[in-house]
C-alpha cells in the first residue's frame, strides 16, 4: 500500500492508518473527492488529530484547521496544540460525514475517514483504493465497496477495486 513519506507513524503492526494519493500536497491539483484516507483509532477527534498531523509530510507546513462533520465525531475541544501551535477543530453540519479537511494557509486536503470500528481487511481496502492514483470515487462508495461501512457487505467490485488489496 502506498503512503507518502511522513515524520511520524500511523501504523499498527502491518496496517497503515494514513495514505495519500501520489503527488498530493499543498500545491497539487484536485484529485477527485478525496486526496487520501485516514483510519483513526477512535471517535475522539481531539486525541486523534495530533498523531495524524505529525504523520503528514513536513514540507506541507502547518495545518491551521481541521474541519469535520459534527454528527460523526464526539464532543471535542475547539483547539488542540501541536508543537506549541494552535490547530482549530471546526465542526460543520455541511461537512461530508465520511471526510475531514486539513486546511493550511492556502490549501485544503480532504481525507476519507475509515470508521474506527472497521475490521482491518476492509480498512486496508478502503485506504488503498482511496489513496490510489486516479481514484475519483465518492467517499460513501469507497466505504461501501471496501466493506468498511458498518453493516454492509462487499458488493461486486468495480474495476480498479481488488479483493486482494490490503
N, CA and C atoms as an extended XYZ file, in Angstrom:
498
Properties=species:S:1:pos:R:3:atomname:S:1:resname:S:1:resid:I:1 pbc="F F F"
N         0.843       -1.161        0.000 N   UNK     1
C         0.000        0.000        0.000 CA  UNK     1
C         0.890        1.225        0.000 C   UNK     1
N         0.525        2.239       -0.784 N   UNK     2
C         1.354        3.427       -0.935 CA  UNK     2
C         1.004        4.432        0.154 C   UNK     2
N         2.022        5.054        0.692 N   UNK     3
C         1.785        6.169        1.589 CA  UNK     3
C         2.889        7.182        1.370 C   UNK     3
N         2.578        8.422        1.673 N   UNK     4
C         3.546        9.479        1.468 CA  UNK     4
C         4.606        9.419        2.555 C   UNK     4
N         5.798        9.912        2.262 N   UNK     5
C         6.804        9.981        3.318 CA  UNK     5
C         6.272       10.861        4.436 C   UNK     5
N         6.500       10.456        5.645 N   UNK     6
C         5.967       11.236        6.753 CA  UNK     6
C         6.896       11.180        7.950 C   UNK     6
N         6.698       12.135        8.861 N   UNK     7
C         7.539       12.280       10.044 CA  UNK     7
C         7.208       11.250       11.084 C   UNK     7
N         5.946       11.151       11.430 N   UNK     8
C         5.521       10.255       12.494 CA  UNK     8
C         5.080        8.937       11.917 C   UNK     8
N         4.313        8.229       12.690 N   UNK     9
C         3.807        6.968       12.179 CA  UNK     9
C         2.362        6.813       12.586 C   UNK     9
N         1.594        6.298       11.714 N   UNK    10
C         0.212        5.946       11.996 CA  UNK    10
C         0.046        4.514       11.557 C   UNK    10
N         0.854        3.635       12.127 N   UNK    11
C         0.797        2.239       11.763 CA  UNK    11
C         0.593        1.392       13.010 C   UNK    11
N        -0.258        0.399       12.878 N   UNK    12
C        -0.443       -0.614       13.903 CA  UNK    12
C        -0.020       -1.914       13.265 C   UNK    12
N         1.048       -2.485       13.760 N   UNK    13
C         1.575       -3.727       13.192 CA  UNK    13
C         1.823       -3.503       11.704 C   UNK    13
N         1.089       -4.198       10.848 N   UNK    14
C         1.336       -4.110        9.414 CA  UNK    14
C         0.288       -3.303        8.661 C   UNK    14
N        -0.579       -2.585        9.354 N   UNK    15
C        -1.634       -1.834        8.664 CA  UNK    15
C        -1.325       -0.336        8.724 C   UNK    15
N        -1.364        0.313        7.591 N   UNK    16
C        -1.162        1.753        7.518 CA  UNK    16
C        -2.484        2.439        7.815 C   UNK    16
N        -2.464        3.439        8.671 N   UNK    17
C        -3.676        4.160        9.047 CA  UNK    17
C        -3.829        5.474        8.292 C   UNK    17
N        -2.840        5.860        7.503 N   UNK    18
C        -2.902        7.080        6.701 CA  UNK    18
C        -2.201        6.805        5.385 C   UNK    18
N        -2.847        7.141        4.293 N   UNK    19
C        -2.211        7.048        2.982 CA  UNK    19
C        -2.735        8.174        2.103 C   UNK    19
N        -1.856        8.739        1.314 N   UNK    20
C        -2.186        9.847        0.433 CA  UNK    20
C        -1.981        9.427       -1.009 C   UNK    20
N        -2.758       10.017       -1.898 N   UNK    21
C        -2.554        9.760       -3.319 CA  UNK    21
C        -1.163       10.260       -3.717 C   UNK    21
N        -0.548        9.614       -4.683 N   UNK    22
C         0.769       10.082       -5.140 CA  UNK    22
C         0.707       11.537       -5.597 C   UNK    22
N         1.654       12.322       -5.143 N   UNK    23
C         1.739       13.713       -5.572 CA  UNK    23
C         0.830       14.682       -4.846 C   UNK    23
N         0.023       14.215       -3.905 N   UNK    24
C        -0.877       15.123       -3.186 CA  UNK    24
C        -0.064       16.024       -2.265 C   UNK    24
N        -0.419       17.284       -2.264 N   UNK    25
C         0.240       18.249       -1.396 CA  UNK    25
C        -0.385       19.608       -1.561 C   UNK    25
N         0.143       20.589       -0.859 N   UNK    26
C        -0.441       21.927       -0.881 CA  UNK    26
C        -0.563       22.555       -2.261 C   UNK    26
N         0.310       22.221       -3.186 N   UNK    27
C         0.248       22.851       -4.499 CA  UNK    27
C        -0.245       21.909       -5.596 C   UNK    27
N        -0.817       20.785       -5.191 N   UNK    28
C        -1.300       19.832       -6.189 CA  UNK    28
C        -2.700       20.205       -6.665 C   UNK    28
N        -3.053       19.691       -7.827 N   UNK    29
C        -4.389       19.907       -8.378 CA  UNK    29
C        -5.374       18.983       -7.681 C   UNK    29
N        -6.666       19.311       -7.723 N   UNK    30
C        -7.664       18.417       -7.138 CA  UNK    30
C        -7.555       17.017       -7.732 C   UNK    30
N        -7.786       16.007       -6.892 N   UNK    31
C        -7.586       14.626       -7.319 CA  UNK    31
C        -8.854       13.791       -7.294 C   UNK    31
N       -10.004       14.404       -7.148 N   UNK    32
C       -11.257       13.669       -7.020 CA  UNK    32
C       -11.935       14.106       -5.730 C   UNK    32
N       -12.768       13.243       -5.183 N   UNK    33
C       -13.478       13.597       -3.952 CA  UNK    33
C       -12.569       13.598       -2.736 C   UNK    33
N       -11.592       12.681       -2.698 N   UNK    34
C       -10.670       12.608       -1.562 CA  UNK    34
C        -9.237       12.549       -2.068 C   UNK    34
N        -8.324       12.998       -1.220 N   UNK    35
C        -6.899       13.029       -1.552 CA  UNK    35
C        -6.128       11.897       -0.876 C   UNK    35
N        -6.831       11.101       -0.110 N   UNK    36
C        -6.217       10.001        0.619 CA  UNK    36
C        -7.205        9.495        1.650 C   UNK    36
N        -6.702        8.683        2.588 N   UNK    37
C        -7.589        8.108        3.600 CA  UNK    37
C        -6.884        8.034        4.943 C   UNK    37
N        -7.702        8.054        5.995 N   UNK    38
C        -7.218        8.011        7.371 CA  UNK    38
C        -8.125        7.088        8.154 C   UNK    38
N        -7.522        6.215        8.943 N   UNK    39
C        -8.264        5.280        9.797 CA  UNK    39
C        -7.936        5.602       11.246 C   UNK    39
N        -8.729        6.484       11.874 N   UNK    40
C        -8.450        6.847       13.267 CA  UNK    40
C        -8.754        5.682       14.208 C   UNK    40
N        -8.172        5.722       15.381 N   UNK    41
C        -8.382        4.660       16.361 CA  UNK    41
C        -9.626        4.836       17.209 C   UNK    41
N       -10.238        6.033       17.170 N   UNK    42
C       -11.430        6.300       17.977 CA  UNK    42
C       -12.195        7.470       17.355 C   UNK    42
N       -13.310        7.820       17.970 N   UNK    43
C       -14.086        8.995       17.549 CA  UNK    43
C       -13.742       10.209       18.405 C   UNK    43
N       -12.628       10.166       19.114 N   UNK    44
C       -12.151       11.286       19.923 CA  UNK    44
C       -11.231       12.135       19.042 C   UNK    44
N       -11.809       13.103       18.341 N   UNK    45
C       -11.061       13.888       17.372 CA  UNK    45
C        -9.893       14.637       18.013 C   UNK    45
N       -10.104       15.163       19.198 N   UNK    46
C        -9.032       15.889       19.880 CA  UNK    46
C        -7.812       15.025       20.147 C   UNK    46
N        -8.028       13.747       20.412 N   UNK    47
C        -6.913       12.822       20.648 CA  UNK    47
C        -6.326       12.301       19.341 C   UNK    47
N        -7.131       12.182       18.305 N   UNK    48
C        -6.689       11.589       17.046 CA  UNK    48
C        -5.964       12.572       16.126 C   UNK    48
N        -6.291       13.860       16.195 N   UNK    49
C        -5.701       14.838       15.275 CA  UNK    49
C        -4.191       15.018       15.461 C   UNK    49
N        -3.662       15.142       16.670 N   UNK    50
C        -2.203       15.349       16.767 CA  UNK    50
C        -1.362       14.257       16.094 C   UNK    50
N        -1.625       12.958       16.312 N   UNK    51
C        -0.802       11.984       15.582 CA  UNK    51
C        -1.025       12.025       14.070 C   UNK    51
N        -2.243       12.354       13.633 N   UNK    52
C        -2.499       12.491       12.201 CA  UNK    52
C        -1.626       13.599       11.621 C   UNK    52
N        -1.641       14.759       12.236 N   UNK    53
C        -0.893       15.887       11.697 CA  UNK    53
C         0.614       15.660       11.767 C   UNK    53
N         1.088       14.994       12.801 N   UNK    54
C         2.520       14.692       12.900 CA  UNK    54
C         2.975       13.717       11.818 C   UNK    54
N         2.061       12.936       11.284 N   UNK    55
C         2.411       11.954       10.256 CA  UNK    55
C         2.425       12.546        8.851 C   UNK    55
N         1.977       13.773        8.694 N   UNK    56
C         1.942       14.393        7.365 CA  UNK    56
C         3.335       14.828        6.933 C   UNK    56
N         3.545       14.938        5.638 N   UNK    57
C         4.849       15.390        5.150 CA  UNK    57
C         5.221       16.754        5.730 C   UNK    57
N         6.432       16.874        6.191 N   UNK    58
C         6.933       18.118        6.794 CA  UNK    58
C         6.841       19.289        5.813 C   UNK    58
N         7.025       19.017        4.531 N   UNK    59
C         7.018       20.071        3.513 CA  UNK    59
C         5.671       20.782        3.396 C   UNK    59
N         4.607       20.179        3.903 N   UNK    60
C         3.300       20.824        3.834 CA  UNK    60
C         3.213       22.050        4.720 C   UNK    60
N         4.068       22.156        5.689 N   UNK    61
C         3.966       23.266        6.632 CA  UNK    61
C         2.855       23.009        7.641 C   UNK    61
N         2.438       24.068        8.281 N   UNK    62
C         1.482       23.949        9.375 CA  UNK    62
C         0.045       23.814        8.880 C   UNK    62
N        -0.667       22.853        9.448 N   UNK    63
C        -2.112       22.747        9.241 CA  UNK    63
C        -2.750       23.664       10.278 C   UNK    63
N        -3.582       24.584        9.840 N   UNK    64
C        -4.184       25.563       10.735 CA  UNK    64
C        -5.550       25.139       11.255 C   UNK    64
N        -6.238       24.300       10.463 N   UNK    65
C        -7.611       23.954       10.812 CA  UNK    65
C        -7.915       22.544       10.316 C   UNK    65
N        -8.708       21.831       11.085 N   UNK    66
C        -9.256       20.550       10.658 CA  UNK    66
C       -10.768       20.698       10.721 C   UNK    66
N       -11.427       20.540        9.577 N   UNK    67
C       -12.888       20.624        9.587 CA  UNK    67
C       -13.454       19.208        9.550 C   UNK    67
N       -14.591       19.036       10.217 N   UNK    68
C       -15.195       17.711       10.389 CA  UNK    68
C       -16.697       17.840       10.492 C   UNK    68
N       -17.394       16.731       10.327 N   UNK    69
C       -18.843       16.705       10.466 CA  UNK    69
C       -19.201       16.572       11.942 C   UNK    69
N       -20.057       17.441       12.416 N   UNK    70
C       -20.438       17.441       13.833 CA  UNK    70
C       -21.096       16.145       14.287 C   UNK    70
N       -21.884       15.532       13.430 N   UNK    71
C       -22.612       14.323       13.823 CA  UNK    71
C       -21.727       13.073       13.823 C   UNK    71
N       -20.605       13.117       13.133 N   UNK    72
C       -19.741       11.954       13.005 CA  UNK    72
C       -18.821       11.772       14.204 C   UNK    72
N       -18.379       12.863       14.780 N   UNK    73
C       -17.404       12.826       15.870 CA  UNK    73
C       -18.059       13.176       17.189 C   UNK    73
N       -17.502       12.677       18.275 N   UNK    74
C       -17.993       13.012       19.609 CA  UNK    74
C       -17.642       14.449       19.951 C   UNK    74
N       -18.128       14.921       21.105 N   UNK    75
C       -17.778       16.274       21.532 CA  UNK    75
C       -16.258       16.419       21.595 C   UNK    75
N       -15.774       17.566       21.172 N   UNK    76
C       -14.326       17.768       21.134 CA  UNK    76
C       -13.970       19.202       21.454 C   UNK    76
N       -12.719       19.391       21.819 N   UNK    77
C       -12.202       20.739       22.048 CA  UNK    77
C       -12.210       21.485       20.721 C   UNK    77
N       -12.235       22.788       20.799 N   UNK    78
C       -12.217       23.581       19.566 CA  UNK    78
C       -10.802       23.853       19.083 C   UNK    78
N        -9.843       23.656       19.976 N   UNK    79
C        -8.436       23.880       19.636 CA  UNK    79
C        -7.597       22.770       20.262 C   UNK    79
N        -6.647       22.239       19.501 N   UNK    80
C        -5.632       21.343       20.051 CA  UNK    80
C        -4.282       21.987       19.785 C   UNK    80
N        -3.341       21.716       20.663 N   UNK    81
C        -1.994       22.243       20.481 CA  UNK    81
C        -1.115       21.171       19.868 C   UNK    81
N        -0.337       21.573       18.889 N   UNK    82
C         0.611       20.680       18.244 CA  UNK    82
C         1.939       21.419       18.148 C   UNK    82
N         2.922       20.925       18.871 N   UNK    83
C         4.238       21.569       18.912 CA  UNK    83
C         4.105       23.049       19.276 C   UNK    83
N         3.212       23.366       20.204 N   UNK    84
C         3.022       24.724       20.689 CA  UNK    84
C         2.140       25.606       19.822 C   UNK    84
N         1.681       25.115       18.691 N   UNK    85
C         0.833       25.911       17.796 CA  UNK    85
C        -0.610       25.420       17.886 C   UNK    85
N        -1.537       26.353       17.836 N   UNK    86
C        -2.957       26.016       17.897 CA  UNK    86
C        -3.450       25.502       16.550 C   UNK    86
N        -4.189       24.412       16.597 N   UNK    87
C        -4.872       23.883       15.418 CA  UNK    87
C        -6.364       23.926       15.757 C   UNK    87
N        -7.127       24.631       14.957 N   UNK    88
C        -8.557       24.777       15.206 CA  UNK    88
C        -9.306       23.559       14.680 C   UNK    88
N       -10.204       23.038       15.492 N   UNK    89
C       -11.090       21.950       15.079 CA  UNK    89
C       -12.451       22.578       14.837 C   UNK    89
N       -12.889       22.553       13.594 N   UNK    90
C       -14.109       23.256       13.205 CA  UNK    90
C       -15.149       22.266       12.718 C   UNK    90
N       -16.205       22.117       13.490 N   UNK    91
C       -17.275       21.197       13.145 CA  UNK    91
C       -18.370       21.882       12.347 C   UNK    91
N       -18.849       21.189       11.314 N   UNK    92
C       -19.898       21.714       10.452 CA  UNK    92
C       -20.919       20.626       10.164 C   UNK    92
N       -22.159       21.009       10.110 N   UNK    93
C       -23.196       20.055        9.694 CA  UNK    93
C       -23.101       19.769        8.200 C   UNK    93
N       -22.552       20.723        7.446 N   UNK    94
C       -22.453       20.582        5.994 CA  UNK    94
C       -21.227       19.779        5.537 C   UNK    94
N       -20.279       19.529        6.426 N   UNK    95
C       -19.098       18.726        6.070 CA  UNK    95
C       -19.538       17.305        5.758 C   UNK    95
N       -18.990       16.719        4.724 N   UNK    96
C       -19.349       15.337        4.391 CA  UNK    96
C       -19.044       14.462        5.610 C   UNK    96
N       -19.959       13.589        6.016 N   UNK    97
C       -19.756       12.798        7.239 CA  UNK    97
C       -18.608       11.793        7.161 C   UNK    97
N       -18.140       11.475        5.955 N   UNK    98
C       -17.073       10.486        5.806 CA  UNK    98
C       -15.720       11.107        5.493 C   UNK    98
N       -15.580       12.422        5.724 N   UNK    99
C       -14.308       13.088        5.433 CA  UNK    99
C       -13.916       14.058        6.531 C   UNK    99
N       -12.635       14.395        6.545 N   UNK   100
C       -12.120       15.552        7.273 CA  UNK   100
C       -11.298       16.348        6.273 C   UNK   100
N       -11.267       17.651        6.468 N   UNK   101
C       -10.444       18.523        5.635 CA  UNK   101
C        -9.303       19.067        6.476 C   UNK   101
N        -8.108       18.993        5.933 N   UNK   102
C        -6.924       19.570        6.562 CA  UNK   102
C        -6.644       20.864        5.821 C   UNK   102
N        -6.709       21.976        6.541 N   UNK   103
C        -6.628       23.278        5.902 CA  UNK   103
C        -5.350       23.983        6.341 C   UNK   103
N        -4.520       24.295        5.354 N   UNK   104
C        -3.307       25.067        5.590 CA  UNK   104
C        -3.530       26.501        5.173 C   UNK   104
N        -2.461       27.231        5.088 N   UNK   105
C        -2.572       28.657        4.768 CA  UNK   105
C        -3.281       28.916        3.445 C   UNK   105
N        -2.959       28.131        2.426 N   UNK   106
C        -3.580       28.363        1.118 CA  UNK   106
C        -3.924       27.056        0.407 C   UNK   106
N        -4.310       26.059        1.177 N   UNK   107
C        -4.687       24.782        0.580 CA  UNK   107
C        -5.624       23.998        1.488 C   UNK   107
N        -6.257       22.999        0.886 N   UNK   108
C        -7.161       22.099        1.602 CA  UNK   108
C        -6.924       20.686        1.075 C   UNK   108
N        -6.726       19.741        1.985 N   UNK   109
C        -6.563       18.333        1.641 CA  UNK   109
C        -7.740       17.600        2.286 C   UNK   109
N        -8.458       16.813        1.496 N   UNK   110
C        -9.620       16.074        2.006 CA  UNK   110
C        -9.259       14.604        2.150 C   UNK   110
N        -9.491       14.067        3.356 N   UNK   111
C        -9.221       12.663        3.625 CA  UNK   111
C       -10.513       11.904        3.876 C   UNK   111
N       -10.611       10.733        3.285 N   UNK   112
C       -11.672        9.799        3.637 CA  UNK   112
C       -11.405        9.343        5.067 C   UNK   112
N       -12.442        9.291        5.898 N   UNK   113
C       -12.297        8.764        7.257 CA  UNK   113
C       -12.894        7.363        7.282 C   UNK   113
N       -12.033        6.381        7.502 N   UNK   114
C       -12.480        5.000        7.646 CA  UNK   114
C       -12.939        4.859        9.096 C   UNK   114
N       -14.179        4.428        9.341 N   UNK   115
C       -14.675        4.348       10.723 CA  UNK   115
C       -13.743        3.539       11.622 C   UNK   115
N       -13.523        4.017       12.854 N   UNK   116
C       -12.594        3.358       13.766 CA  UNK   116
C       -12.910        1.887       14.036 C   UNK   116
N       -14.189        1.517       13.983 N   UNK   117
C       -14.570        0.138       14.308 CA  UNK   117
C       -14.519       -0.794       13.094 C   UNK   117
N       -13.947       -0.334       11.996 N   UNK   118
C       -13.841       -1.143       10.787 CA  UNK   118
C       -12.815       -2.257       10.990 C   UNK   118
N       -13.128       -3.446       10.486 N   UNK   119
C       -12.173       -4.550       10.576 CA  UNK   119
C       -10.979       -4.256        9.668 C   UNK   119
N        -9.843       -4.813       10.018 N   UNK   120
C        -8.587       -4.484        9.353 CA  UNK   120
C        -8.613       -4.677        7.833 C   UNK   120
N        -9.127       -5.792        7.360 N   UNK   121
C        -9.133       -6.041        5.919 CA  UNK   121
C        -9.937       -5.010        5.152 C   UNK   121
N       -11.107       -4.672        5.653 N   UNK   122
C       -11.954       -3.668        4.997 CA  UNK   122
C       -11.294       -2.293        5.064 C   UNK   122
N       -10.680       -1.975        6.199 N   UNK   123
C        -9.983       -0.689        6.327 CA  UNK   123
C        -8.835       -0.602        5.324 C   UNK   123
N        -8.077       -1.672        5.214 N   UNK   124
C        -6.952       -1.688        4.275 CA  UNK   124
C        -7.440       -1.494        2.833 C   UNK   124
N        -8.552       -2.125        2.469 N   UNK   125
C        -9.101       -1.954        1.115 CA  UNK   125
C        -9.534       -0.507        0.890 C   UNK   125
N       -10.216        0.072        1.859 N   UNK   126
C       -10.679        1.454        1.716 CA  UNK   126
C        -9.499        2.416        1.591 C   UNK   126
N        -8.487        2.229        2.421 N   UNK   127
C        -7.309        3.105        2.394 CA  UNK   127
C        -6.571        2.966        1.062 C   UNK   127
N        -6.374        1.734        0.626 N   UNK   128
C        -5.644        1.506       -0.625 CA  UNK   128
C        -6.382        2.106       -1.820 C   UNK   128
N        -7.679        1.934       -1.867 N   UNK   129
C        -8.451        2.446       -3.002 CA  UNK   129
C        -8.520        3.964       -2.974 C   UNK   129
N        -8.807        4.533       -1.817 N   UNK   130
C        -8.923        5.995       -1.718 CA  UNK   130
C        -7.617        6.695       -2.049 C   UNK   130
N        -6.486        6.062       -1.764 N   UNK   131
C        -5.188        6.693       -1.989 CA  UNK   131
C        -4.557        6.297       -3.326 C   UNK   131
N        -5.281        5.554       -4.134 N   UNK   132
C        -4.717        5.148       -5.429 CA  UNK   132
C        -4.815        6.291       -6.438 C   UNK   132
N        -3.798        6.396       -7.254 N   UNK   133
C        -3.761        7.452       -8.278 CA  UNK   133
C        -4.983        7.324       -9.182 C   UNK   133
N        -5.606        8.436       -9.468 N   UNK   134
C        -6.733        8.449      -10.384 CA  UNK   134
C        -8.075        8.090       -9.772 C   UNK   134
N        -8.113        7.725       -8.511 N   UNK   135
C        -9.393        7.370       -7.904 CA  UNK   135
C       -10.267        8.606       -7.771 C   UNK   135
N       -11.516        8.493       -8.240 N   UNK   136
C       -12.459        9.609       -8.132 CA  UNK   136
C       -13.778        9.161       -7.506 C   UNK   136
N       -13.771        8.028       -6.803 N   UNK   137
C       -14.994        7.538       -6.166 CA  UNK   137
C       -15.432        8.458       -5.029 C   UNK   137
N       -16.727        8.498       -4.810 N   UNK   138
C       -17.291        9.275       -3.703 CA  UNK   138
C       -16.958        8.581       -2.381 C   UNK   138
N       -16.841        9.349       -1.299 N   UNK   139
C       -16.494        8.755       -0.006 CA  UNK   139
C       -17.399        7.589        0.409 C   UNK   139
N       -18.704        7.764        0.314 N   UNK   140
C       -19.615        6.684        0.724 CA  UNK   140
C       -19.421        5.442       -0.135 C   UNK   140
N       -19.165        5.637       -1.430 N   UNK   141
C       -18.937        4.494       -2.324 CA  UNK   141
C       -17.651        3.758       -1.963 C   UNK   141
N       -16.614        4.499       -1.595 N   UNK   142
C       -15.355        3.866       -1.185 CA  UNK   142
C       -15.565        2.983        0.043 C   UNK   142
N       -16.309        3.495        1.016 N   UNK   143
C       -16.540        2.728        2.244 CA  UNK   143
C       -17.422        1.516        1.997 C   UNK   143
N       -18.450        1.687        1.199 N   UNK   144
C       -19.358        0.578        0.908 CA  UNK   144
C       -18.653       -0.524        0.117 C   UNK   144
N       -17.936       -0.132       -0.936 N   UNK   145
C       -17.273       -1.116       -1.793 CA  UNK   145
C       -16.197       -1.903       -1.061 C   UNK   145
N       -15.567       -1.283       -0.078 N   UNK   146
C       -14.493       -1.958        0.661 CA  UNK   146
C       -15.022       -2.822        1.795 C   UNK   146
N       -16.293       -2.637        2.152 N   UNK   147
C       -16.851       -3.333        3.306 CA  UNK   147
C       -16.598       -2.593        4.606 C   UNK   147
N       -16.095       -1.356        4.519 N   UNK   148
C       -15.782       -0.575        5.721 CA  UNK   148
C       -16.999        0.111        6.327 C   UNK   148
N       -18.061        0.245        5.562 N   UNK   149
C       -19.278        0.856        6.089 CA  UNK   149
C       -19.922       -0.152        7.016 C   UNK   149
N       -20.102        0.175        8.291 N   UNK   150
C       -20.701       -0.792        9.226 CA  UNK   150
C       -22.031       -1.327        8.708 C   UNK   150
N       -22.182       -2.636        8.801 N   UNK   151
C       -23.431       -3.263        8.400 CA  UNK   151
C       -23.559       -3.527        6.916 C   UNK   151
N       -22.473       -3.349        6.159 N   UNK   152
C       -22.553       -3.612        4.726 CA  UNK   152
C       -21.667       -4.791        4.367 C   UNK   152
N       -22.006       -5.414        3.270 N   UNK   153
C       -21.203       -6.493        2.718 CA  UNK   153
C       -20.480       -5.963        1.499 C   UNK   153
N       -19.410       -6.612        1.125 N   UNK   154
C       -18.683       -6.188       -0.058 CA  UNK   154
C       -19.511       -6.559       -1.280 C   UNK   154
N       -19.941       -5.546       -2.066 N   UNK   155
C       -20.701       -5.844       -3.285 CA  UNK   155
C       -19.743       -6.319       -4.367 C   UNK   155
N       -20.294       -6.647       -5.527 N   UNK   156
C       -19.414       -6.966       -6.647 CA  UNK   156
C       -18.503       -5.769       -6.842 C   UNK   156
N       -17.234       -6.032       -6.934 N   UNK   157
C       -16.269       -4.951       -7.000 CA  UNK   157
C       -16.195       -4.352       -8.398 C   UNK   157
N       -16.086       -3.036       -8.426 N   UNK   158
C       -15.942       -2.330       -9.693 CA  UNK   158
C       -14.518       -2.486      -10.200 C   UNK   158
N       -14.290       -2.233      -11.490 N   UNK   159
C       -12.927       -2.278      -12.000 CA  UNK   159
C       -12.044       -1.337      -11.182 C   UNK   159
N       -10.849       -1.780      -10.854 N   UNK   160
C        -9.912       -0.961      -10.078 CA  UNK   160
C        -9.939       -1.260       -8.594 C   UNK   160
N       -10.983       -1.902       -8.093 N   UNK   161
C       -11.051       -2.246       -6.673 CA  UNK   161
C       -10.844       -3.743       -6.570 C   UNK   161
N        -9.758       -4.127       -5.972 N   UNK   162
C        -9.369       -5.536       -5.927 CA  UNK   162
C        -9.634       -6.156       -4.579 C   UNK   162
N       -10.130       -7.364       -4.559 N   UNK   163
C       -10.340       -8.081       -3.309 CA  UNK   163
C        -9.026       -8.353       -2.598 C   UNK   163
N        -7.927       -8.355       -3.315 N   UNK   164
C        -6.641       -8.661       -2.703 CA  UNK   164
C        -5.988       -7.437       -2.079 C   UNK   164
N        -6.564       -6.238       -2.278 N   UNK   165
C        -5.971       -5.037       -1.687 CA  UNK   165
C        -5.993       -5.166       -0.189 C   UNK   165
N        -4.863       -4.916        0.430 N   UNK   166
C        -4.763       -4.967        1.885 CA  UNK   166
C        -4.448       -6.327        2.293 C   UNK   166
